[in-house]
Amino acid sequence: MNNRAEVREFLTSRRARVTPEQVGLPAGTNRRVEGLRRSEVATLAGLSVEYYTRLERGAISGASPEVLDSLARALCLDDAERAHLFDLAHAASPVARPPKRRNPKSWAPHRSLQWALDAISGGPAFVRNGRMDIVAANMLGRAFYKDVYDMPGQPPNLARFTFLDDRAFQFYPDWEMFAEVTVAILRTEAARDPHNKDLHDLIGEMCTRSEDFRRRWGAHNVRHHGTGFKTFHHPIVGEMTLAYEGLAMEAERGLTITIYAAEPGTPSAERMQLLASWAASEYSDARTTPPAKDTTGR
């Protein structure tokens, strides 16, 4: 990843988004730029115009946490955007070390993780990495994402499904929202793990193959994705509105467990039970996941 370009485009896009009225400045009638001027951001952040200009041009290495905090306040960044700015600054540091990563081609969930997923029987539960590969799932997770697992190539990938498979438009009734979330997750991960070749290969592939992805990628939007409700239209049982919780795995950096659940007593809960019955029949003669290696060394 070209870190200087990422910093430049992120700061420029955030500056263009803030109006003078938002930060208590007069709008005026002779503004040639969208959003704030560089001088206005510098004043709001308590920086010299020259220093802020260097930052916006990508020279963010060495910026202190206090400077980054001031910049985040001046640009009205939310929590996810502030974290993204700090990730970009960390990646630019000459002493920053690439995080230790597992080899996605050889990594397999240890047995206790699969046992834990299989113990969740009331809803889909799955583990994804930062590039949105599904690396482990319970039986309902495989049934829920049956079309994702049906795509050619392994491992199953939620980003590829969203942008490269026409079935996604039916599976996600609000496809635009899911598309925005998908790109924001990948953008956040790209700054957090800038040396991840597999991740950046995926992003390059998506930019090449999908105009929708490329346009959204250029917006530099990021977000935290942890809890809420989503509506899906499953090809077997129909529409379901589900709550979700995303939990970062302490034992495996960069992996997230996501669990979906339907509100008890609702049509969505009835359809989830139907999906469970279908899954039990569909996978009765096969394991829901390939045999997993125990990577704990025990």
PyMOL commands that set and color helices and strands:
alter all, ss='L'
color gray80, all
select helices_A, chain A and resi 3-17+20-23+38-45+49-56+65-74+79-92+111-118+139-144+146-149+158-164+168-171+175-192+197-209+211-217+267-282
alter helices_A, ss='H'
color red, helices_A
select strands_A, chain A and resi 125-128+134-137+227-234+238-248+256-261
alter strands_A, ss='S'
color yellow, strands_A
deselect
rebuild
show_as cartoon
